[in-house]
Amino acid sequence: MRILNALGCPEDTELSVSIVGDKAIRRINREYLAKDRPTNVISFSLQEGDCAGITPYALGDVVISADTAAREAEEGNIAGFDRLCFLLLHGILHLCGYDHERSGEDQARKMEQKERELFRILKKEGLLNPTGS
């Protein structure tokens, strides 16, 4: 809830979070995004498209691959939980309209800056490993 508040979301805001394996996220990625490979996180907004506004407090769904997150944590020499939290932040930012893929370098930088800001909030509140490993 702290992150949603920091993003200016109303108090009643909801989102769904699913943590799955590479096999499941690959299937989701293939079926919904036409990319036949596993990925670390996928977000599905409930505030876009034909159904936008039907449930104004439901942001959408964030799906995270625990397998990919674990590999990335190991490769980056960071705590697995910290990586999962970072991916959750990333997914939430997508649900709040941030984009790094289709909107150019300026928007990508804004999203990265917001990710770092939110990650610092979690660290400051003692929710993450203070050393990052």
Secondary structure, 3 states (H helix, E strand, C coil): CHHHHHCCCCCCCEEEEEEECHHHHHHHHHHHHCCCCCCCEEEEECCCHHHCCCCCCEEEEEEEEHHHHHHHHHHHCCCHHHHHHHHHHHHHHHHCCCCCCCCCHHHHHHHHHHHHHHHHHHHHCCCCCCCCC
